[in-house]
Amino acid sequence: MTLSLASIAVLGSRDLKIPTYDRNAVSIGIVHFGPGAFHRVHQACYIDDALHTDPRWGICEVSLHSTGVRDALQPQAGLYTIAILDEQSSFRVVGSVKEVLVAPESPGAVLERMVAPTTYIVSATITEKGYCLNKEGGLDFSHPDIAHDLKHPDAPKTFVGFLARALRIRHDRGLEPFNAISCDNLADNGHRLRRAVLEFVRSSDPGLAAWVEKEVTFPCTMVDSITPATDDALRARVKEALGVEDLWPVQREFFSQWVIENKLRGPQPDWASVGVTVTDDVAGFERAKLRLLNGAHSTLAYTGSLAGYETVSSAMGDKALATFVRQMMIEDIRSGLAAPKGLDLDQYIEAVLRRFRNPTIRHLLSQIAWDGSQKLPFRILPTIAENLAAGRSIARLCVPLAAWFHFIRWMVRNERQIMDPLAAQLTDLAKRCNGDAAHDVGVFLGLEKVFSAELAQNATFRAALEKAYARLSSVESPAQLGEALTGI
């Protein structure tokens, strides 16, 4: 037996959370592009909670490319299972997905859903690539799909193209615009989406541009929850727990966070009742996540890798490393952060550390270590610059940078592929190193795309970085890492 409305009665007798609202009474109020795993464990889960008190917010999912989610969920009437991975894992069945459309098959049907008077939210999780942006952050008019959408506005291929066409139709029908919400893990995601749509509209439909600029809201958001990929082990585990087969279950950690900028118009779900934070300071939440969570993640990735650890949870099992990371978060990062309203930084730090220790989440350090040249300038360097300006210590903050240098050198020595846009340059720098801290740090600080000239020439920063580099120079085991971190 597969997961379906008929099997809900069976599931209700088990220790599972299932929809208790009347799914037949649910109408579609949200059109969402990108029905991947993260959306289904995150936004769709919040909406599922909201439907227990307000049936207006069913979701029409839109896939821009693949038929996979549609083919899996259609036989299950849109139902699917989430496995919540924690010390005591649990399962829930989500019923917020009312429909799944595949855009290339039926662009007209997608547009009609977007322009329906009952649609108040059009959202997306399509990754940065899906926004078709250029290096300057504007719309890439050379992108073949954008070029297609400009020529064929009634059959768009891109999210931006669909938004532009749907807004034109709503305008012509005298309907209020929907809220366009990016839920991708991008800083200033609402601003990026707004810029892309406005540039598209100004190019293709200049008469509409003023209306879009004045009337359409593009709130920024922040989203967070670790979501391992679905595999056969998960499918088997869900089948054993539920007693029925789910064609595409998903999984995530217990922690989940969704922050939305306070600029939505018109009817909307009761966000506060389902745990969504609505705020005027999304940037404050983003900054806390970037520096505390992501900064600590990168620290674990590079120091833990040097000691031979494979996952975040195994690295957090190292008492010396876990203590070091906690001290860095509390004493070096938190001290320079202004907490946005609604976020207790002390509680947030402890929640992050608890997430890192979760043994059911197999989060590989090697994956977190990818793209260090792109991540560290946002995760670590701003905190270092602020601490230098304020006269605070940067000793611990230099450790992840020094560990990254050693990690790159180790990868090159062992002929491993460096996953980084600057891989060729990093390889060249590593080959020029000789093990002397002053020399090697000088070599890496020449990486202008990572280190500004002002920071690279700062004597205090350079001395602290050389000291950290020297401490980590012989680390190849947990014991050596503990010794290196002691006393910093």
N, C-alpha and C positions, 0 to 999 in steps of 0.2 A: 504494500500500500504506500502510495506517495503522499506527500503533504498536500492537503486540499481542504476545502471547506467541510467536506464530509468527514475528514479525519480530525477536525477540531474537537468534536465531541469526545473522541478517544483521548486526545491530548489533555482535555480539561480534567481528566481524572488523575493526571500525573502532576508531579511537583514542578510545573513549568508556568512561566508567565505567557499568557496568550491574549489576543484581543477579546475584550468582553463587550465592546460596542457592536452595534449592528452595522456590519460592513455594507449592507445593501442601502443603508441610509447615507453613506459617505459620498459626498460629491467632490469633484476635482477642483481644487483651488490653487494648486502649485504645479507648475511645469518645470521639471528638472532635467537638465542636460548632463549626461555622464552618470549612468546608473551603476558605477563600479562598486567595489567592495567598501571603500571608505564612506561613500555616501550612504550606503545601505546600513552600515553599522552606526552611522553618526546622524546626519540630518533626518533621514527617514525614521530613525528610532525616536528622536525627539517628537516628530510629527505623530508617530504612532501613539505616544503618550497624550498628545494634545487631542487626538480624535476621541478619547474617552469622554471628553466634555464638550467638544465642538466638532460636528461632522463635516465642516466645510473645507477641510484641508487635506483631502486625499491627493495623492501625487500621480501625475502622468509623467512617467520616465521617458526620456528621449535619448536614444543611442545615435550618435553621429556616424558610426561606422559599423560596429559588430551587431550580429543578430543573437549573440550568445545569451545575454541576460533575458531577452524576450523569449527565446526558445525554452529556457529553463524555467522561467517564472509563469509563463502563460498556462501550462498544464496545472499549475499550483494556484491559479487565481491570484497571482501576485504575492502569495505568502512565501516567506522564507524564514530560516532560523538564524539567530545570532548566538554563538557560543561566547560567553563572557569568561575570559581566562583570568583566574585569580587563584589564591590559595585554595578556595573552594569554588570551583567553576560552576556556572549556571547556564541555563538556556532560556531563550524567549523566542516566541514566534511573532513576527512583525506583519501587520496588515495594512500599512499605510499606502502601499503601492497598488493603485487601482488599474493602471494601464501602462504598457510598455510599447512605445512606437520606435521604429527604426527609420530615421530621417530619410535616407536615400530611397527607401521604398515608398514612403508616403509623406513628402514634404508639405503637401496641402493639409493633411490631417494634423500635422504638428502645428502649422500656422493657425489653424482653426482653434486648437486648444489654447494657443497663446493669446488669441484675441477674444476668447469667450469672456463675457462680462463677469463671470464668476472667478476668473483667474486673476489673482492679486499679486502673485509672486512667480517670477521666472528666475531660477537659480541654476548654478553650474558647478560641477567638479570635473574639469576637463584637462587639468594640469596646465602649466604655463604654456606649453606648446600649442594648446588648443585656442589660445587667444590671438595667435598669428601676429606677434609683436616683433618689431625690429630692435636693434641693439640700443636705440635711444628710448625705448619704451613706448613708441607710437605704433600705429598700425603698419604692418608690412604690406604695402600695396603690390610688391613683387611676388607675394605668395600666390601660387596658382589657384588656391581655393578662394582667396579674396578676389582675385581677378574674375573668377567664375561668378561669384555672387554679385559683383557689380554689373555683369552682363545679363545674369539670369536671376533677378531679385525674387521671383516667385518660387524658385526651387533652390534655396540656399544650401551650401555645404557646411558653413561655419556657424558657430554660436553667434558671432557678431552679425553675420548676414541675416540669421533668423530674427535677432532682436530688432535690427533696423527695419526689416519688412513688416514684422508684427506691429511695431510702433506706428508705422505709416498707416496700416489698416485700422488700428484702434483710433488714431487721430481722425481718419476719414469717416469713421462710424460715430464719432462724437463720444468715444469712451475714454474714461480716465486711464492713464498709463499704469502698467504694473510696476512693482518694485523689482529691479534687476539686481540679483544678489550673487556675487562671486563667493564661493565657499572653498576656493583653492588655497593652498598653503603658500600664499604670496603676500609679501608686505605691500600695504596700500592696494589691496586687490580691487577694491571698489573704484579707486581713482584710476587704476590701470584700465579697468573695463570701461569706465565712462569715457576716457580719452579715446579708446579704440572705437567705440560706437559713434562718438561725435565726429571723429575723423572720417569714418565710413559714410555717415549721413551727409556731412558737408560735401563730400566728393560725389555722392550719388543722388542726393535729394536735398539740396541746400534750403529749400522752402520748409523742410521739416526740422532743420537743425535748431532753430530758435526754440521751438516747442520742446524738443528733447532736452535741450540745455536747461530750460526753465522748469519743466514739469516732471522729468523722469528722475527717480532716486536710484543711486548706485551706492548703497551703504558698504563700508568696509567691514570685514569680518575677520575673526580669528578662530581657527578650528584645531582641535587636538585630540587624538586618541591613536594609540599604536594598533595597527591593523595588519596582522600577518596574512599572507596569501592563503586562499583556500586550497587544500590538497586532499588526497584520498584519505589520509588519516582523519581529517576533520569530518569528511563525509561519513566515514565509518563510525566515528564517535557520536555524531548527531543521530545516526540511524539507531545506534544502540540506546541512546538516551531517550529518544522520542518513540521508538517503536515503528516509525515510518521513514521512508526515504525522502530526503530533500535533495533536489537536483543541483542546487547551488547555495549551500549555507555559507555564512561568513563568520568571522571571529574578530574579537578585539579584546583589549585589556578592559578592566573595570572602569578606569578613569576615562572621562569624556568631558570636553569643554567646547562650548560654542559661544562666542561673543559677537554681537551685532551692533553696528553703529546706530545711534538713536536718531534715525532720519526716515524711517519707513512711513509711508502714507497709506491711508485707507484701512480697511479691515485687515487684521492679522491675528495669528494665534496668540493665546495668552502665554507669551514666552516665559515669563517669570515662573509660572506654575509648573513648567516642565524642565526648569533648570537652565534656561538660556539667559545669559547676561546681556542686557541692552544698555549701552553706555555711550557717552560722548567722547570717551577716550579709549578707542580700540588700540591706538598706537601704544598706550601704556601697557596694555595686556600683551601686545606683540613684543614689546621691549623686554618685559619680564620673562616671557617664554624664550625669546632668542638668547638672552644672556644667561638666565638661570638654567633652564632645561637644555637648550641646545649647546650652550657653552660647556656645561658639565658633561654632556654627551661626547663632545669632541675631546675633552680632557680624558675621559675614560677610554675613548677609542685609541688614542695614541699612546698613552701611558700603559694601558692594559695590554695593547698589542705587543709592546716591547717586553712585557713580562710573560707573554705566552698565553694570555687569556683569549678566549674565542667570542664570548658573548658578554653583554652588559651585566646580566645577573651574576655570571661567574666572576667578573671583575669586581663587582660590588661585594662579593664574598671575601675579598681581600680586605682585612680590617684596616690596614695602613692606607690603602688607596681610598676606601670608602670614607675614612676619617678626613683625609686630605681634601676630597671633593666637597664634603660637607662644610669644612672650614672655609674653603674658597668661596662657596656660594654665600655663606652667612657673613663672613668678615670682609671679603674683597669685592663681591658683586652686589650683594644686597645693600651695602652701605651707600652706594651711589644711585640707587633706584628710588624714584618717587612712586609709591604704590597708587595705582588708579583706584578710584572709588569702587568698592565691591571686591577688592582682592587683598587678602591678608598675606603678605609676602612670607611670613614665617610659616604659616600653614601650607602655602604653596610649595615652599622648599621641602618640607617634610613629605608632602604628597609626591613630589618629583622623586625623592630618594626612595620612597616606598615603591613607586613604579619601576625604578631601576632594579630593585631587588626581586621583582616578580619572576619566579623561576619558570612559570608557564609561558612566558614570552621569550622566544628565542631570537633576540635582536643581535645580529652579528656586528662585532666591532669593526670588522673589515668593511662593511657597507657604510657605517657611519663615518669611517675614515676617508671615503671617497670625496673628491672635490674639495680638499682642504683649502686650496687657494681661493675658492669661491666662498667658503663658509667662515673661515677664521676672521676675515676682515669685518664681519658682522657680528660674530659670536663672542670674540675675545678682544679684538683691538680697540673698539670704542670704550670698553671698560678700562683698559690700560691707559688710554689717553685721558680719560676723566680722572682716574686715580693719580696720574702724574700731575695733572693740573691742580688737584686738591691736596697734594702732598701725602697721599695714602700709599701703602705698600703695594708693590706689583710683583713681589717675589713669587707668590703662588701662581699668579696669572701668567707668568712667563713659562711655567712648566709645560702647559699644553703646546705652546709654540716650539719650545726646545724638543719636546717629544715628537712633534711633527717633523722637525728636521731629521732627527734620528730615524724615524719611521721611513722617510723618503730614502735615506741612505741605506737602510736595511733592505728595502724593496729593490733598489738598484743592485746592491751587492749580490742579492739572491736571484737576480734576473726575473723579478716578478713584475707584472704589468701594473703601472701606476694609473689609477682611474682618476683623471683630473684633466681639465681643459689645457692646463699648462704642463702636461706630462713631459713633453720633450725638453722644455726649459728646466724643469725640476730635475730631470735625469742628468742634464749637463751640469747643473749646480752640484748635485750629489757627487759626481765624478771628480769635481774640483776640490772636494773636502779632503782634509788630511788628519782629522781627529783633534786638532788643536781648537779649543773653544773660541778664542778670539778670531782665528782665521775662518773657521766654518760659519760662525754667526755672521761675520762680515760678508761672506759669500751669499748666504741666504737673504740678508737684508738688502742685497742688490736687486731683489725681486720687486721691481717698481709697481707691478700690478697688485701687489699685496701690501707692501709697506710704503707709506708716504715718506718723502725725503725728510720731513720734519721729525717723524718718529724714528726713522732709521739713524738719524744723526743725534738723537737725544742720548747724552752720556749715561744718565740714570737707567734708561731703558736698556741700553746696550750692555751695561755692566750686569744688570739683573738677568738678562737673557743669557749672557756668557756663563754666569754662575749656574743657572739652571741646566744649561747644555752640558757643562762639565759634570754636574751631579748625575746626569742620566747617561753618561757616555759608556758605562760598562753594564747597564741593566740588560739582563737576559733571562731573569727569573723573578718570581714573586719576592723572594728574600732580598734580592738586590734592589728591587723597586722599593720595598719597604724601607731599606736603609737609605736610599736616595731621597725619599720623601720626608724622612724624619728630621724635624727641626726647621723645616721651611716655614 
